[in-house]
């Protein structure tokens, strides 16, 4: 699925004509792209098997700064005694109130990927969720909204199914992200 497919899915959800190119001079396309991008980041921020990396070692530069990848949504040290956040594109230690680190820090990173670089089941869920939001923001028809909500629920169930399979989760090793959807 492409971004164009997702935008057309949103337009079709409100009975608008699909487009052949993503021309942001068309108000409906511009709004649909904004909703799609916001929805993508929102869904990815929950952290899924496909966009989360654990035990990544980040090394300080010569000044002691640890720069965070530009597409990182979330970074958390694997050592739970460390309290760090992303601030100004760098790792910031909230305990010492400093950007300076003396040694590498192992972290879990949740990445924000472009829509096209997501697994198809994640794209489908994001596209359906974005369509529901688009309906609410632009059209407001309760029947269309209800129908789209059902499509979103089905896509979410598929996403969670893939997530559980890929992550090899079980009752003792549950996954936090699928609860938030």
C-alpha angles and dihedrals in degrees: 000000000000131000087254090056091050093048091049089049088056093047093048089050088067093040093254123143117264120245130227097214134028097250107173091196085077105083095215092052093048092051092045091052091049091050091046093050093046092047092048092053092044093052094043092049089070088068120237132195091260096053103033125087122187131203095019110164113222115195125208118242123232090285093050094254120139109209117209122223110263093238095051113122096179136015125185129171114244087221100082092204089070118082108199136154139181110266126165090349093302137092110264123198108220092192096057094027089229144119091209120102127182097201141022118283124216112220146172112237128198109202131210107221128186116262093251092055095058127097112267093248090056091046090052093051093046091047092051093045091047090050091054091050090046091053091051093048100042113019108020097198107155093208094052089044091052093048091048091048089059091050089051092050091053092048090048091052089052091049092050091047091054091043093054091047096047094043095046089224125174138173092282094044103040125177117240098198102066092061092062099046 
